[in-house]
């Protein structure tokens, strides 16, 4: 099809009907995966941040609308390989049942990429939408083997570091499996206390924050993403230590009613505060580079400039 302006294209009835029909076909073909994703986000706290994906994606696409090419042609046949790959991944995951939920969710992403390539100016459409797409894999359900192993390792780490913290502070403690014994108090680091929910959510939040901080240098934004994992782990350890201190002090009712659940809610604000502090420290340590033109430099260095 001949190239035309983007405003003219998106207003044309043919383009609108084609996009609507393709979207309906994607929804019909991948309905089991879409339904599973919605159930995952609404029923499991570890993935509840997925409910924010669509509002975030809509906001990103709207704020970057100036990046839609001024003119393009459609349909671009380069979108077809993405549709074919999406169907293949979906069917293979269905037949083999290996990482089924994650791979079928990823197949939905491939189909959306195919639609962008086909109807929004080939690769220019991906350049417009990639900040929204890159977050989608972070809201998909992890394979059970990965989830269980990661949860176990996080519980093990929290138990070891928590026990070491109590010993360093002078409390008589030792660990038995995933239980920290402080005097007569036994603090169990259960699966819900592994911090995996916090980790999954905070990594997604850190990626979104890094994308939205457009005025920041790329190095700062990468640091935000890289530091998300240790910050999330540290916040969970702080939660466990503080809870253990409350129980060891004999305030069992306070711990049961308030502290345990309250600290779960406070971990995210605490982690965000650590990110803000991290950025503030970067601003203190590194002076921004100011580009000076050659003419300005010569004016500054000319005789008589410095008295």
C-alpha positions in Angstrom: 0.0 0.0 0.0 1.2 3.5 -0.7 2.8 5.6 2.1 0.5 8.2 3.6 0.5 10.6 6.6 -0.1 9.0 10.0 -3.0 11.3 10.8 -4.7 10.4 7.5 -4.0 6.7 8.0 -5.4 6.4 11.6 -8.5 8.3 10.5 -9.2 6.0 7.6 -12.1 3.5 8.1 -10.0 0.7 6.5 -7.1 1.1 9.0 -9.5 1.3 12.0 -11.4 -1.8 10.9 -8.2 -3.7 10.2 -6.7 -2.9 13.6 -10.0 -3.8 15.3 -10.2 -7.1 13.5 -6.6 -8.0 14.3 -7.0 -7.1 17.9 -10.2 -9.3 18.1 -8.3 -12.1 16.5 -5.4 -11.9 18.9 -7.8 -11.8 21.9 -9.7 -14.8 20.5 -6.6 -16.9 19.7 -4.9 -16.1 23.1 -7.9 -15.9 25.3 -6.8 -18.8 27.6 -3.5 -16.9 28.3 -5.3 -13.6 28.8 -7.9 -15.1 31.2 -5.1 -16.8 33.2 -3.2 -13.5 33.5 -6.3 -11.7 34.8 -6.9 -14.4 37.4 -3.2 -14.4 38.4 -3.2 -10.6 38.9 -6.5 -10.6 40.9 -5.9 -13.7 43.0 -2.1 -13.8 43.9 -0.5 -11.0 45.8 2.9 -11.7 44.3 1.6 -10.6 40.9 -1.0 -8.0 41.8 1.1 -5.3 40.3 0.1 -6.7 36.9 -3.2 -4.8 37.3 -1.2 -1.6 36.9 0.3 -2.6 33.5 -2.5 -1.4 31.3 -2.8 2.1 32.9 1.0 2.4 32.7 1.2 1.3 29.1 -1.6 3.7 28.1 0.2 6.6 29.8 3.5 5.7 28.2 2.1 5.4 24.7 0.2 8.7 25.1 3.2 10.6 26.3 5.4 9.2 23.5 2.8 9.8 20.8 5.1 12.3 19.0 7.3 9.4 18.2 4.7 7.8 15.9 6.2 8.3 12.4 4.6 11.2 10.5 3.9 8.9 7.6 3.9 5.1 7.1 2.3 2.4 4.9 0.3 -0.5 6.0 -0.1 -3.4 6.3 3.6 -4.2 6.8 4.1 -7.9 6.1 7.0 -8.0 8.6 4.3 -8.4 11.2 3.4 -11.8 10.0 6.6 -13.6 11.3 5.8 -12.3 14.8 2.2 -13.7 14.6 3.5 -17.0 13.4 6.1 -17.1 16.2 3.5 -16.2 18.8 1.3 -19.1 17.7 4.2 -21.5 17.7 5.3 -20.5 21.2 1.7 -20.8 22.5 1.2 -24.3 21.0 4.6 -25.6 22.1 4.0 -24.4 25.7 0.5 -26.0 25.6 1.8 -29.4 24.4 5.0 -29.6 26.5 3.6 -27.9 29.6 7.1 -26.5 30.2 6.9 -23.0 31.7 3.5 -22.9 30.2 2.0 -19.8 31.8 5.1 -17.7 31.3 5.6 -18.7 27.7 1.9 -18.3 26.7 2.0 -14.8 28.2 5.1 -14.1 26.2 3.3 -15.3 23.1 0.7 -12.6 23.7 3.5 -10.1 23.8 4.9 -11.4 20.4 1.4 -11.1 18.9 1.1 -7.5 20.1 4.6 -6.7 18.6 3.3 -8.2 15.3 0.4 -5.8 15.4 2.6 -2.8 16.0 4.9 -3.7 13.2 2.0 -4.3 10.8 0.0 -1.2 11.5 2.3 1.4 13.0 5.2 1.9 10.6 7.2 -1.3 11.0 10.2 -0.7 13.4 9.2 2.9 14.1 6.1 1.5 15.8 8.3 -0.6 18.1 10.5 2.4 18.8 7.3 4.2 20.0 6.0 1.4 22.2 9.0 -0.4 23.6 9.0 1.3 27.0 5.5 -0.2 27.6 6.3 -3.6 26.1 9.5 -4.2 28.1 7.6 -4.2 31.4 5.2 -7.0 30.3 7.5 -10.0 31.0 7.8 -8.7 34.6 4.1 -9.3 35.3 4.0 -12.9 33.9 3.8 -15.9 36.2 7.2 -17.4 36.8 7.6 -21.2 36.2 6.9 -23.1 39.4 10.4 -24.5 39.6 11.9 -21.1 39.3 9.4 -19.6 41.8 10.0 -22.4 44.4 13.8 -22.3 44.2 13.9 -18.5 44.3 11.5 -18.4 47.3 13.6 -21.0 49.1 16.9 -19.1 48.5 15.3 -15.9 49.7 14.1 -17.5 52.9 17.5 -19.1 53.5 19.2 -15.7 53.0 16.8 -13.9 55.2 17.2 -16.4 58.0 21.0 -16.3 57.8 21.4 -12.5 57.7 18.6 -12.0 60.3 20.3 -14.4 62.7 23.7 -12.7 62.1 22.0 -9.3 62.8 20.6 -10.5 66.1 24.0 -12.0 67.1 25.8 -8.7 66.2 23.3 -6.8 68.3 24.1 -9.0 71.3 21.0 -11.2 71.3 21.4 -14.9 72.0 20.1 -16.4 68.8 20.7 -19.4 66.4 18.9 -20.8 63.4 17.2 -24.1 62.9 16.3 -24.5 59.2 14.2 -21.4 58.4 13.5 -20.7 62.1 15.4 -18.1 64.1 15.5 -18.8 67.8 16.1 -15.7 70.0 16.2 -16.8 73.6 12.8 -18.4 74.2 11.3 -16.8 71.0 11.0 -18.8 67.8 10.6 -16.7 64.7 9.7 -18.7 61.6 10.7 -17.3 58.2 7.7 -18.8 56.3 7.2 -18.8 52.6 5.1 -15.7 52.8 8.0 -13.9 54.5 10.5 -14.8 51.8 10.2 -11.4 50.3 9.5 -12.8 46.8 6.3 -10.8 46.5 8.2 -7.6 47.4 11.0 -8.6 45.0 8.8 -9.2 42.0 6.8 -6.0 42.6 9.7 -3.7 43.3 11.8 -4.9 40.3 8.8 -4.0 38.1 8.4 -0.6 39.9 12.1 0.1 39.5 12.0 -0.6 35.8 9.0 1.7 35.4 10.7 4.4 37.4 13.9 4.1 35.3 11.8 4.5 32.1 9.9 7.5 33.4 13.0 9.4 34.6 13.9 10.6 31.1 15.9 13.6 32.5 18.3 11.3 34.3 21.4 9.9 32.6 21.3 6.4 31.4 23.8 5.3 34.0 21.5 6.5 36.8 18.5 4.7 35.4 20.5 1.4 35.0 21.6 1.8 38.6 18.0 2.0 39.7 17.2 -1.3 38.0 20.3 -3.1 39.2 19.9 -2.0 42.8 16.2 -3.1 42.9 17.1 -6.7 43.9 19.4 -5.9 46.8 17.1 -3.2 48.1 14.1 -5.5 48.1 16.1 -8.2 49.9 17.4 -5.7 52.5 13.9 -4.3 53.2 12.6 -7.9 53.8 15.5 -8.5 56.2 14.7 -5.3 58.1 11.1 -6.4 58.4 12.1 -9.8 59.8 14.6 -8.3 62.3 12.1 -5.7 63.5 9.4 -8.3 63.9 11.7 -10.6 65.8 12.7 -7.8 68.2 9.0 -7.0 68.9 8.2 -10.7 69.7 11.4 -11.1 71.7 10.4 -8.1 73.8 7.3 -10.0 74.8 4.9 -7.8 72.8 3.2 -10.8 71.1 -0.2 -9.2 70.8 1.3 -6.1 69.1 3.3 -8.4 66.8 0.3 -10.5 65.9 -2.1 -7.5 65.4 0.0 -4.8 63.9 3.7 -5.2 63.3 3.9 -8.2 61.0 1.3 -7.1 58.5 2.0 -3.4 58.9 5.7 -3.8 58.0 4.6 -5.8 54.9 2.8 -2.6 53.7 5.7 -0.4 54.7 8.3 -2.3 52.8 7.5 -0.6 49.4 7.7 3.0 50.7 10.9 2.1 52.5 12.4 0.7 49.3 11.3 3.7 47.3 12.9 6.0 50.0 16.2 4.0 49.5 16.0 4.6 45.8 15.5 8.3 46.4 18.5 8.4 48.8 20.6 6.5 46.3 19.9 9.1 43.6 20.6 11.9 46.1 24.0 10.4 46.9 24.7 10.2 43.2 23.9 13.9 42.8 26.2 14.7 45.7 29.2 12.6 44.4 29.1 13.4 40.7 29.1 16.9 39.2 27.2 17.1 35.9 29.4 17.8 32.9 28.6 21.1 31.3 29.5 21.5 27.6 31.2 24.7 26.8 31.6 26.0 23.2 35.1 26.9 21.9 34.0 30.6 21.6 32.9 30.8 25.2 36.2 29.1 26.4 38.3 31.6 24.4 36.3 34.5 25.9 36.9 33.2 29.4 40.7 32.8 28.7 41.3 36.1 26.9 43.8 38.5 28.6 42.3 40.6 31.3 39.5 38.2 32.0 40.9 37.3 35.4 41.8 40.3 37.6 
